[in-house]
């Protein structure tokens, strides 16, 4: 028999007196009549709804009390939860009980609705809101998180919306969204090596893909997406067990009060998301089926336009929230906000001008091999760029191209090479001190910019740095490298590299 997935209207003839399951002979009439849209289900305790409480269609509805401004109030004299049984689809238990909490307010026809108690915007909105207050609801999606799933689910939705036609509804397969989550998380995990947390299975899926595909950590997003097509469905299922449903919690929160079991909550969200799309304030998407395995979601046009038009501010909001999540699980790690996506353009022009100035004046040698630096050379990040994510001069050193290729993203042996690096920078600062105010305005601007980066590191002015003894300078710079190298070790960067 076809499963009834809509709640039934309140009328005496619809109930058998002991169970909330409608009589079988009347179920077909209810389904045909369209009264399944009524959400005024009978309380589980058997409380009778007053005869006077009827709506325009003659259906029994829960009475609504209103305050002085006309705003509906919660019915405190009725049970906090409502129950009804639905006939399960294939492969499900024959009777599934859903418990829906009483909603805070109700629509104008007098029925309670769980979709009218959504947060309101207190300051600022984004353009093309699906309805007033939508921006404020989105701001609540990351309020309670124990894994990265919600962040990367949202980022994946935004990515799909960005490349879709906003003129119509969008259907997205959840398996495709899960693979996009892997692609979005790849560089953070594989290139920058951040820790996602003990409960997070996404990092496990990313690491497994790295082993099976042999993709380098700095692969392009398209290369990662292509490789992710081979991820087994079982592995994707680890990511999809909760996040497609729990992401919608801010839109359905008041209707989920009191539902504790995970299975019941997921199923309730599926019903509520379907129902919300018949209201003026729908959730962003609904599911392709209310019972059974979810294969796809349907993103409504209003929310698609909102995501498409506000891609950059919404993505920035998600990344800032994600950065805060990572800061807790990666204490002390620098520049986490820069480690959420791979930026391939780096600006080493200032550093190259500085090392060119030193090379022509005094000569330079590689700190790894003592080989002289010729006209064509590479600029190496002593601590890998994938760890520090900056191009500040105190972490840079000129080396031959061949050495840079061999070093890659490893942390050099501090016992063998740190003294050479510190000595090179101490010499460089002394040359800068002698070259200031040379009458060459362009050179003075270059040297001032360079000294500002040392000043920010040491918290000293340029003049104070010039007055440091060589040992004091070396001790300050060496201590900074020791601290940051220990942090890199915690993230499992390759350590103690030596040129061989």
VOTI-77216 format. One record per residue (C-alpha): residue number from 1; residue in three letters; x, y, z. Coordinates in steps of 0.001 Angstrom, whole numbers, m for minus. Example, Ala and Ser with C-alpha at 12.3 -4.5 7.8 and 13.67 -1.06 7.14 Angstrom:
% VOTI-77216
(1,"ala",(12300,m4500,7800))
(2,"ser",(13670,m1060,7140))
This chain:
% VOTI-77216
(1,"unk",(0,0,0))
(2,"unk",(1226,3471,m760))
(3,"unk",(2769,5028,2312))
(4,"unk",(1086,8089,3772))
(5,"unk",(3859,10543,4463))
(6,"unk",(1757,13581,5301))
(7,"unk",(206,14246,8705))
(8,"unk",(m3565,13828,8824))
(9,"unk",(m6147,16514,9697))
(10,"unk",(m7837,16672,13056))
(11,"unk",(m11291,15218,12850))
(12,"unk",(m12957,12651,15137))
(13,"unk",(m13605,10192,12334))
(14,"unk",(m9978,10062,11358))
(15,"unk",(m8764,8474,14567))
(16,"unk",(m9487,5011,15898))
(17,"unk",(m9343,6092,19526))
(18,"unk",(m6237,4088,20518))
(19,"unk",(m3658,4917,17895))
(20,"unk",(m2895,7981,15875))
(21,"unk",(m2865,5893,12711))
(22,"unk",(m5938,6878,10599))
(23,"unk",(m8433,4218,9687))
(24,"unk",(m7349,2504,6501))
(25,"unk",(m10607,3233,4714))
(26,"unk",(m10236,6953,5387))
(27,"unk",(m6488,7192,4656))
(28,"unk",(m7113,7065,928))
(29,"unk",(m9783,9770,1200))
(30,"unk",(m7410,11993,3157))
(31,"unk",(m4608,11515,638))
(32,"unk",(m6966,12314,m2241))
(33,"unk",(m8537,15299,m533))
(34,"unk",(m5265,17151,m121))
(35,"unk",(m5903,17632,3591))
(36,"unk",(m2493,16125,4220))
(37,"unk",(m1212,19686,4331))
(38,"unk",(m2799,20104,7760))
(39,"unk",(m191,19943,10533))
(40,"unk",(m2651,20090,13412))
(41,"unk",(m2127,16505,14579))
(42,"unk",(m3866,15174,17650))
(43,"unk",(m1823,15260,20885))
(44,"unk",(m344,11898,21858))
(45,"unk",(m1919,11991,25295))
(46,"unk",(m5382,11703,23798))
(47,"unk",(m6345,15288,24661))
(48,"unk",(m9391,16312,22685))
(49,"unk",(m9283,19517,20727))
(50,"unk",(m12201,21823,21611))
(51,"unk",(m15106,21605,19214))
(52,"unk",(m14925,25354,18639))
(53,"unk",(m11331,25177,17413))
(54,"unk",(m11892,24814,13685))
(55,"unk",(m10378,26591,10733))
(56,"unk",(m12013,27878,7591))
(57,"unk",(m12034,24417,6042))
(58,"unk",(m13868,22946,9015))
(59,"unk",(m10809,21059,10309))
(60,"unk",(m10072,20871,14013))
(61,"unk",(m6993,23012,14715))
(62,"unk",(m5026,23723,17859))
(63,"unk",(m6286,27001,19337))
(64,"unk",(m3861,29929,19277))
(65,"unk",(m3498,32408,22117))
(66,"unk",(m2116,35801,21195))
(67,"unk",(m510,38560,23162))
(68,"unk",(m1441,42240,23079))
(69,"unk",(377,42791,19789))
(70,"unk",(m1388,39895,18158))
(71,"unk",(1671,37614,18194))
(72,"unk",(753,33934,18821))
(73,"unk",(1959,32347,22048))
(74,"unk",(2933,28765,22850))
(75,"unk",(89,26584,24090))
(76,"unk",(1443,25779,27550))
(77,"unk",(m1622,23702,28464))
(78,"unk",(m1013,21180,25664))
(79,"unk",(1651,18432,25543))
(80,"unk",(5070,19532,24348))
(81,"unk",(5259,16796,21720))
(82,"unk",(2934,15458,19079))
(83,"unk",(3010,12010,17537))
(84,"unk",(1752,10293,14451))
(85,"unk",(2577,7020,12781))
(86,"unk",(3367,6683,9085))
(87,"unk",(3366,3544,7064))
(88,"unk",(6994,2931,6214))
(89,"unk",(8411,2573,2754))
(90,"unk",(10188,m596,1699))
(91,"unk",(13134,m1708,3883))
(92,"unk",(11866,289,6875))
(93,"unk",(10065,m688,10033))
(94,"unk",(6292,m834,9481))
(95,"unk",(5570,1940,11963))
(96,"unk",(7866,4895,12535))
(97,"unk",(6962,7326,15280))
(98,"unk",(7967,10933,14829))
(99,"unk",(7754,13378,17640))
(100,"unk",(7296,17006,16701))
(101,"unk",(7687,19746,19257))
(102,"unk",(5088,22450,19585))
(103,"unk",(5951,25459,17463))
(104,"unk",(6258,28923,18927))
(105,"unk",(3855,30654,16586))
(106,"unk",(1324,29818,13939))
(107,"unk",(299,31136,10556))
(108,"unk",(m2687,33368,10043))
(109,"unk",(m5162,30500,9584))
(110,"unk",(m4710,29478,13217))
(111,"unk",(m2539,26372,12802))
(112,"unk",(753,25896,14535))
(113,"unk",(3729,25891,12203))
(114,"unk",(7380,25175,13058))
(115,"unk",(8569,27548,10351))
(116,"unk",(7433,30885,11773))
(117,"unk",(9819,30941,14761))
(118,"unk",(13003,31604,12842))
(119,"unk",(15652,34100,13976))
(120,"unk",(15317,37664,12786))
(121,"unk",(18113,39837,11498))
(122,"unk",(19200,42403,14046))
(123,"unk",(21756,44181,11884))
(124,"unk",(22479,43994,8206))
(125,"unk",(21188,41762,5444))
(126,"unk",(22599,40358,2231))
(127,"unk",(21020,41125,m1110))
(128,"unk",(18321,38912,m2645))
(129,"unk",(17229,37424,652))
(130,"unk",(14686,34617,106))
(131,"unk",(12580,36309,2803))
(132,"unk",(13189,38810,5620))
(133,"unk",(15445,37298,8261))
(134,"unk",(17117,34725,6018))
(135,"unk",(20591,36229,6514))
(136,"unk",(20223,35896,10267))
(137,"unk",(19263,32224,9979))
(138,"unk",(22357,31444,7921))
(139,"unk",(24476,33034,10645))
(140,"unk",(23360,30245,13021))
(141,"unk",(24419,27202,10989))
(142,"unk",(27858,26863,12666))
(143,"unk",(26799,27532,16249))
(144,"unk",(27364,23960,17439))
(145,"unk",(29947,21901,15568))
(146,"unk",(32162,18967,16545))
(147,"unk",(33505,18214,13049))
(148,"unk",(34210,20087,9827))
(149,"unk",(31258,18539,7980))
(150,"unk",(28882,21506,8146))
(151,"unk",(31570,23935,6998))
(152,"unk",(32551,21903,3972))
(153,"unk",(28936,20987,3181))
(154,"unk",(28101,24691,3023))
(155,"unk",(31215,25493,992))
(156,"unk",(30258,22718,m1427))
(157,"unk",(26718,24065,m1749))
(158,"unk",(28116,27513,m2491))
(159,"unk",(30512,26117,m5085))
(160,"unk",(27681,24283,m6868))
(161,"unk",(25438,27357,m6687))
(162,"unk",(28166,29586,m8101))
(163,"unk",(28380,27524,m11292))
(164,"unk",(24635,26948,m11739))
(165,"unk",(21867,28814,m13511))
(166,"unk",(20053,30794,m10790))
(167,"unk",(16907,30971,m12905))
(168,"unk",(15539,27609,m11782))
(169,"unk",(15621,25083,m8943))
(170,"unk",(18805,23023,m8630))
(171,"unk",(18973,19284,m7975))
(172,"unk",(22235,18070,m6462))
(173,"unk",(23257,14485,m5755))
(174,"unk",(24495,14156,m2190))
(175,"unk",(27362,11918,m3340))
(176,"unk",(28589,14742,m5605))
(177,"unk",(28432,17158,m2691))
(178,"unk",(30412,14722,m539))
(179,"unk",(33108,14497,m3218))
(180,"unk",(33199,18289,m3402))
(181,"unk",(33675,18347,379))
(182,"unk",(36776,16185,m107))
(183,"unk",(38085,18533,m2803))
(184,"unk",(37469,21631,m664))
(185,"unk",(39232,20044,2333))
(186,"unk",(42186,18590,384))
(187,"unk",(44721,21419,593))
(188,"unk",(43957,22208,4228))
(189,"unk",(44667,18613,5155))
(190,"unk",(47319,17471,2675))
(191,"unk",(49252,20651,1850))
(192,"unk",(48916,22642,5091))
(193,"unk",(48559,19511,7262))
(194,"unk",(45998,20883,9726))
(195,"unk",(44385,18502,12195))
(196,"unk",(40589,18170,11801))
(197,"unk",(39839,16492,15150))
(198,"unk",(39532,12921,16431))
(199,"unk",(35857,12558,15474))
(200,"unk",(36267,13927,11968))
(201,"unk",(36039,11302,9240))
(202,"unk",(36561,13776,6410))
(203,"unk",(40304,13931,7068))
(204,"unk",(40377,10121,6931))
(205,"unk",(38654,10098,3537))
(206,"unk",(41095,12751,2268))
(207,"unk",(44110,10808,3538))
(208,"unk",(42811,7573,2005))
(209,"unk",(42339,9317,m1343))
(210,"unk",(45904,10646,m1177))
(211,"unk",(47273,7142,m658))
(212,"unk",(45175,5547,m3398))
(213,"unk",(45593,8277,m6028))
(214,"unk",(49207,9410,m5363))
(215,"unk",(48115,12981,m5995))
(216,"unk",(50663,15565,m4827))
(217,"unk",(49499,17845,m2009))
(218,"unk",(49443,20922,m4259))
(219,"unk",(47222,19359,m6933))
(220,"unk",(44620,21566,m8587))
(221,"unk",(40992,21406,m7510))
(222,"unk",(40014,19846,m10814))
(223,"unk",(42610,17100,m10426))
(224,"unk",(41292,16385,m6945))
(225,"unk",(37683,16317,m8158))
(226,"unk",(38611,13865,m10901))
(227,"unk",(40380,11579,m8418))
(228,"unk",(37484,11830,m5941))
(229,"unk",(35177,10091,m8416))
(230,"unk",(36873,6841,m7392))
(231,"unk",(35995,7207,m3693))
(232,"unk",(33781,4244,m2686))
(233,"unk",(30172,4982,m1787))
(234,"unk",(30711,3437,1651))
(235,"unk",(33393,6018,2437))
(236,"unk",(31145,8845,1272))
(237,"unk",(28396,7469,3487))
(238,"unk",(30543,8288,6515))
(239,"unk",(30220,11968,5627))
(240,"unk",(26523,11890,4729))
(241,"unk",(25110,10169,7791))
(242,"unk",(24126,13422,9490))
(243,"unk",(25296,16617,7802))
(244,"unk",(22659,16924,5019))
(245,"unk",(19977,16819,7707))
(246,"unk",(21588,18633,10644))
(247,"unk",(22629,21544,8442))
(248,"unk",(18935,22513,8274))
(249,"unk",(18535,22651,12065))
(250,"unk",(18453,26491,12315))
(251,"unk",(15396,26548,10060))
(252,"unk",(13587,23818,12004))
(253,"unk",(14943,24219,15534))
(254,"unk",(11684,24869,17384))
(255,"unk",(10062,21797,15818))
(256,"unk",(12941,19533,16883))
(257,"unk",(12825,20265,20609))
(258,"unk",(12605,17028,22542))
(259,"unk",(13706,14731,19729))
(260,"unk",(16859,13095,21070))
(261,"unk",(17472,9985,18986))
(262,"unk",(19587,10571,15895))
(263,"unk",(17473,8422,13589))
(264,"unk",(14263,10109,14679))
(265,"unk",(15800,13565,14349))
(266,"unk",(17094,12901,10831))
(267,"unk",(13716,11554,9757))
(268,"unk",(11890,14486,11355))
(269,"unk",(14125,16933,9503))
(270,"unk",(13312,15220,6224))
(271,"unk",(9564,15588,6857))
(272,"unk",(9896,19162,8076))
(273,"unk",(12101,20224,5153))
(274,"unk",(9479,18899,2744))
(275,"unk",(6730,20726,4593))
(276,"unk",(8691,23975,4782))
(277,"unk",(8664,24297,1013))
(278,"unk",(4917,24895,1144))
(279,"unk",(5391,27871,3459))
(280,"unk",(6528,31456,2809))
(281,"unk",(9819,30787,4632))
(282,"unk",(11269,27559,3250))
(283,"unk",(14494,25865,4290))
(284,"unk",(17216,26089,1604))
(285,"unk",(16569,22605,274))
(286,"unk",(14406,19525,636))
(287,"unk",(15233,15871,m1))
(288,"unk",(14332,13732,m2988))
(289,"unk",(12475,11337,m718))
(290,"unk",(11158,11505,2819))
(291,"unk",(11633,7807,3524))
(292,"unk",(14411,5591,2286))
(293,"unk",(17954,6406,1249))
(294,"unk",(18469,10032,254))
(295,"unk",(20115,10386,m3142))
(296,"unk",(19655,14085,m3895))
(297,"unk",(18550,17431,m2528))
(298,"unk",(16469,20050,m4299))
(299,"unk",(17785,23582,m3755))
(300,"unk",(14918,26031,m4165))
(301,"unk",(15290,28862,m6636))
(302,"unk",(15028,31604,m4015))
(303,"unk",(17907,30182,m2005))
(304,"unk",(19916,29425,m5132))
(305,"unk",(19705,33084,m6173))
(306,"unk",(20755,34095,m2643))
(307,"unk",(23770,31752,m2610))
(308,"unk",(24754,32640,m6181))
(309,"unk",(24526,36409,m5629))
(310,"unk",(26296,36377,m2254))
(311,"unk",(28920,33735,m3003))
(312,"unk",(31909,35755,m1778))
(313,"unk",(30525,37112,1540))
(314,"unk",(28966,33737,2396))
(315,"unk",(32181,31908,1556))
(316,"unk",(34154,34379,3674))
(317,"unk",(31727,33802,6567))
(318,"unk",(32134,30017,6269))
(319,"unk",(35928,30237,6072))
(320,"unk",(36194,32585,9057))
(321,"unk",(34024,30215,11082))
(322,"unk",(36110,27272,9896))
(323,"unk",(39326,29070,10857))
(324,"unk",(38003,29502,14405))
(325,"unk",(37235,25775,14498))
(326,"unk",(40784,24906,13392))
(327,"unk",(42388,27330,15852))
(328,"unk",(40962,25327,18743))
(329,"unk",(42273,22029,17364))
(330,"unk",(45629,23375,16153))
(331,"unk",(46761,25671,18992))
(332,"unk",(49688,27924,18201))
(333,"unk",(49750,27129,14481))
(334,"unk",(50332,30367,12541))
(335,"unk",(48120,31890,9840))
(336,"unk",(45301,29329,9906))
(337,"unk",(43008,31670,7973))
(338,"unk",(45487,31429,5064))
(339,"unk",(45378,27620,5090))
(340,"unk",(41795,27056,3986))
(341,"unk",(42577,27200,282))
(342,"unk",(45709,27113,m1837))
(343,"unk",(46822,30476,m3205))
(344,"unk",(49314,29882,m5981))
(345,"unk",(50537,33444,m6487))
(346,"unk",(53337,34596,m4203))
(347,"unk",(55043,37967,m4279))
(348,"unk",(58803,37637,m3817))
(349,"unk",(59741,40779,m5709))
(350,"unk",(60733,42716,m2592))
(351,"unk",(62886,39856,m1307))
(352,"unk",(64559,39383,m4684))
(353,"unk",(65454,43089,m4879))
(354,"unk",(66941,42868,m1401))
(355,"unk",(69045,39773,m2094))
(356,"unk",(70138,41231,m5434))
(357,"unk",(71335,44330,m3569))
(358,"unk",(73310,42189,m1113))
(359,"unk",(74696,39888,m3800))
(360,"unk",(76152,42745,m5856))
(361,"unk",(77616,44451,m2785))
(362,"unk",(79046,41626,m700))
(363,"unk",(78374,38283,m2361))
(364,"unk",(76059,35536,m1120))
(365,"unk",(76489,31817,m450))
(366,"unk",(74006,28999,41))
(367,"unk",(73392,28171,3690))
(368,"unk",(73065,24485,2715))
(369,"unk",(76127,23938,509))
(370,"unk",(78261,27112,710))
(371,"unk",(77896,27346,m3081))
(372,"unk",(78093,30940,m4363))
(373,"unk",(74774,32478,m5446))
(374,"unk",(74889,33288,m9131))
(375,"unk",(72662,35665,m11065))
(376,"unk",(69908,33057,m11424))
(377,"unk",(68834,31685,m8078))
(378,"unk",(65751,30604,m6151))
(379,"unk",(64456,32101,m2930))
(380,"unk",(63868,29380,m366))
(381,"unk",(61469,29472,2591))
(382,"unk",(63589,28020,5394))
(383,"unk",(60424,26959,7199))
(384,"unk",(58138,25730,4398))
(385,"unk",(55684,28196,2934))
(386,"unk",(52951,25604,3465))
(387,"unk",(53552,26047,7188))
(388,"unk",(54177,29798,7561))
(389,"unk",(52110,30982,4507))
(390,"unk",(54040,34228,4259))
(391,"unk",(57027,35637,2367))
(392,"unk",(58636,37648,5163))
(393,"unk",(62326,38283,4714))
(394,"unk",(63533,36684,7967))
(395,"unk",(62378,33232,6738))
(396,"unk",(63905,33580,3255))
(397,"unk",(67313,32686,1929))
(398,"unk",(68777,32586,m1599))
(399,"unk",(69873,29145,m2847))
(400,"unk",(70662,27503,m6207))
(401,"unk",(67610,26174,m8063))
(402,"unk",(68754,22557,m7805))
(403,"unk",(68877,22734,m4012))
(404,"unk",(65407,24235,m3782))
(405,"unk",(63913,21399,m5811))
(406,"unk",(65512,18800,m3555))
(407,"unk",(64414,20507,m346))
(408,"unk",(60730,20788,m1307))
(409,"unk",(58480,21357,1765))
(410,"unk",(60754,19863,4396))
(411,"unk",(62015,21604,7541))
(412,"unk",(65833,21698,7427))
(413,"unk",(67965,20284,10197))
(414,"unk",(68237,23121,12714))
(415,"unk",(71369,21716,14272))
(416,"unk",(73144,21824,10918))
(417,"unk",(71707,24867,9077))
(418,"unk",(70106,27291,11555))
(419,"unk",(73411,28904,12556))
(420,"unk",(74201,29572,8878))
(421,"unk",(70800,31206,8324))
(422,"unk",(71064,33375,11428))
(423,"unk",(74576,34479,10500))
(424,"unk",(73445,35378,6973))
(425,"unk",(70618,37571,8292))
(426,"unk",(72824,39201,10929))
(427,"unk",(75273,40194,8184))
(428,"unk",(72392,41456,6047))
(429,"unk",(71066,43713,8817))
(430,"unk",(74501,45221,9404))
(431,"unk",(74819,46018,5705))
(432,"unk",(71381,47654,5801))
(433,"unk",(72475,49762,8801))
(434,"unk",(75472,51085,6851))
(435,"unk",(73452,51693,3676))
(436,"unk",(70595,53737,5133))
(437,"unk",(70306,57369,4029))
(438,"unk",(72571,56827,1079))
(439,"unk",(70819,59511,m928))
(440,"unk",(69156,56894,m3122))
(441,"unk",(65425,57273,m2399))
(442,"unk",(64453,54005,m4064))
(443,"unk",(67060,52068,m2079))
(444,"unk",(65979,53724,1162))
(445,"unk",(62374,52692,540))
(446,"unk",(63488,49110,m115))
(447,"unk",(65576,48911,3045))
(448,"unk",(62845,50522,5156))
(449,"unk",(60348,47904,3959))
(450,"unk",(62804,45118,4773))
(451,"unk",(63526,46430,8271))
(452,"unk",(59826,46730,9002))
(453,"unk",(59537,42930,8670))
(454,"unk",(62389,42402,11161))
(455,"unk",(60806,44996,13484))
(456,"unk",(57455,43174,13453))
(457,"unk",(59222,39926,14389))
(458,"unk",(61379,41347,17201))
(459,"unk",(58957,44057,18399))
(460,"unk",(61814,46537,18156))
(461,"unk",(62415,49617,16044))
(462,"unk",(64966,49530,13236))
(463,"unk",(67360,51616,15322))
(464,"unk",(67069,49197,18255))
(465,"unk",(67723,46242,15963))
(466,"unk",(70852,47916,14585))
(467,"unk",(72145,48272,18161))
(468,"unk",(71719,44574,18985))
(469,"unk",(74881,42572,19353))
(470,"unk",(75392,39746,16880))
(471,"unk",(74805,37167,19617))
(472,"unk",(71614,38870,20796))
(473,"unk",(70275,39089,17244))
(474,"unk",(71094,35434,16641))
(475,"unk",(69491,34333,19901))
(476,"unk",(66216,36169,19149))
(477,"unk",(65968,34875,15579))
(478,"unk",(67052,31352,16501))
(479,"unk",(64482,31127,19295))
(480,"unk",(61696,32051,16873))
(481,"unk",(62742,29302,14464))
(482,"unk",(62966,26730,17269))
(483,"unk",(59424,27521,18406))
(484,"unk",(57915,27391,14941))
(485,"unk",(59817,24246,13973))
(486,"unk",(58324,22481,17008))
(487,"unk",(54854,23482,15806))
(488,"unk",(55630,22176,12320))
(489,"unk",(56712,18875,13863))
(490,"unk",(53297,18557,15551))
(491,"unk",(51640,18852,12128))
(492,"unk",(53837,16029,10785))
(493,"unk",(55920,18085,8399))
(494,"unk",(59043,16320,7226))
(495,"unk",(61784,17290,9673))
(496,"unk",(65577,17413,9803))
(497,"unk",(66121,17597,6044))
(498,"unk",(69757,17622,4921))
(499,"unk",(71249,18251,1499))
(500,"unk",(72805,15051,203))
